[in-house]
Structure formats: structure tokens, C-alpha cells
């Protein structure tokens, strides 16, 4: 976590000094952060003097016991970092206190929430601690294939790298990805709306919800609408927590400018998280989205640009992200994403395509360094459909297993077009 100064205000209101064993007092307040005084929900506070701890509610409120005689120290832990506030000599008032904190890491401060929503909130608050916020490169393998009108017609595979670059944005670091390709093979593109899928690589990494929280069910907007419950598969070392979102989803189904709020009512989302009990790290998340059959798209918000010849209708989607520890931090090791859409040809009002898009990514190594060869590949990266290559089947003797579909099923359908080896060769020319 990068050290920097932020402004944090603790409003201590409705304060009562109720003696408990002549040493502790009841302390009530609300936490806000930043110059705009935004309420800080899901923050975790611990009083070092009494050992009491608490999680702020949706409006930033909290209540815990502190030492009456003072001085005492409160530790606040949130997605913004860990902060310390000194309570001086027990002289508490209802006055507004404005404090400037310096961020630092406190990995030994643990709160043990009991409710599933509070466990999720703490896991989210610890994302900056559990996951890297320094730039690095993930090397791996990417595969995309499409089921088009009940036949597999398109396949793209990459031996690639993705650079995870972190840029400071306000109080947080924002992830920006960049891509480089070592080897590529693909079949010919076969449909008139392939433009809709040109950003499929970027779209897949947007599903890394630990960093791209705009579409995550645990962000500040969604979590208030989630129903959480413990799953019976929880173990001594992990919590498995189920969730459900009604009438809203983070599944963007290929739409680059998707807004869950603008499409409110489109779908229902369910899924689960697997969270380590030792450090509250999210090690797996699974999301399933299903369109509400009665949902009607607002006028023109599902038309495909630029010519509006087609409109898109979502059916269902699936996402799985898996994370593993390396040198004390958790990195994504796989992302699997699929979604099904129907495309209607508007001039004739007829269904042109029913497409299920499948994307799979496997990470095989992590590095904090980029050698000159790979740096050139990052610099030369262009859209996959415009990449020229010379196909050599010897480069593809070992590839990761397929997640969604048996590879034989895909290759059998491709064979109806032409020998897949011939398709790979032609597409690179």
C-alpha cells in the first residue's frame, strides 16, 4: 500500500460515557472520509485499549467500547488503507474533530465479523492489502470461441502477456491493462457483426472484479441490494458465501459502455465467493446472470452502433475468477467468461444470430520485469482481427485444457467449414 496523506473526519456524536468496570466507556460515532464528507460504510475499527472492534453500517455509524481514562487508540481499516486515531486522555466531547492520517499497513489487525455481508465487506476492505498494487506482467494463454446459430464457427488462441499497470486516481490506484502477443492462431471471421466483439480481450480482463469493481456485486451500490448467506460447503479454512441480486447485474454481455443502472431490471444475478478465513482474501468468485423474461429494453439502448442495423438482447451469462498466492500477494490465475445474446436484424425484424461467446484465460507465470522483446510486442499490439502471422502447428502442441466445451466439439464444427489447420493458416495471411 502506497503511503500518502488523506483527510478523514470522525464525527463522534451521541457520545455517552457509561462506565463498565470503571475502565471502559461506550463510544458512538459516524465515519466520513474525504473533502466531500462521503460516508464510509464497511470500514473496520478496532480499539487497541479494550480490544473491542466493529464494522460501520451503510451510513458509516459505529459503536464500541474505549478506555475511559485514556489515552486510547482506534485503528480504522478500509479499502482506502489502514489509519490510526489517538483518543486523548479520555476528554471526549461532541465536537467535530478533523484529523489528517498517514496511511500504513497493519496486517495484524483482525476483526472477526459473524454475518456473511460483514465478512464480504471486510474482504473488500482488505483488497489493497491482499492483492498487488504494483505493476507486473502476467504471462499466459487466451482462448475465445463462439457458438453461432448452434454451430462453432470462430476460434482464436493466443500465447500472450498482460501488463497490469496501476495509476493513481484520487485515493485509490486504478488498474489499466496492456497486451502483448507472442503467438496467435485464429479461424476466419464469419458474421457481419464481428465489430461487436472486437474488444473481447479487453472485455475479459474487465471481469477481474477484484480490481474492476464497477461491475462487482460487492461494490458500494450493489452490496446494499445483495442477499447473502453461508453455504454448507464452507470449511475450517474458508467461507463460501452465496449472494443474490434481483433486477440488476454486473454482466455487461459484451457491451463496452454498459451501465447496470441504465439497464436496471434486465437480469437477476446469483453466485458465490470463497474467502480465506486467515486473511480474508477472495480466492474464487462465481457469477451467473439470467435475463428477466419480462424485461423490455428502453428505446434504442440496445441498438448496435454505428448503423443501428442490429439490436442485441441478452439471455444469460457466467463468470468464474480464481486467485492464488505468490510471495504474499494474491494474483488472478484464471478467468472464464461466457454470455449468450440474440441479434435481431432491424430492417426485417428477424433474428439473424444467436451467439454464445466463450473466453478463457490461464496464467502460468508472473514477473515484475519486461524484457526488450516483450516490450516491443506491447508496443506493436493491435486488434486481433488485424494481426498477420505465420502459422506453425509445432507452436501449439501443448495448450491448456478447455473449460466450457470439449475441444472435439468445436473442431468437429470447424471441420464443416474446412480443415482447422488450413483455416489457421489462411487467417494469418
Buried (B, 14 or more C-beta within 10 A) or exposed (E): BEEEEBBBBBBBEEBEEEEEEEEBBBBEBBBBBBEEEEBBBBBBBBBBBBEBBBBBBEEBBBBBBBBBEBEBBBBBBBBBBBBBBEBEEBEBEEEEEEEEBEBEEBEEBBBEBEEBBBBBBBBBBBBBBBBBBEBBBBBBBBBBBBBBEEBBBBBBBBBBBBBBBBEEEEBBBEBEBBBBBEBBBBBEBEBEBEBBBBBBBEBBBBBBBBBBBBBBBBBBBBBEBBEBEEEEEBEEEBBBBBBBBBBBBBBBBBBEEBEBEEBEBBBBBBBBBBBBBEBBBBBBBBBBBBBBEEBEBEEEEBBBEEEEBBBBBBBBBBBBBBBBBBEEBBBBBBBBBBBBBBBBBBEEEEEBBBBBBBBBBBBEEBEEEBEEEBEEBBEEBEEBBEBEBEBEEEBBEEBBEBBBBEEEEBEEBBEEBEEBEEBBBEBBE
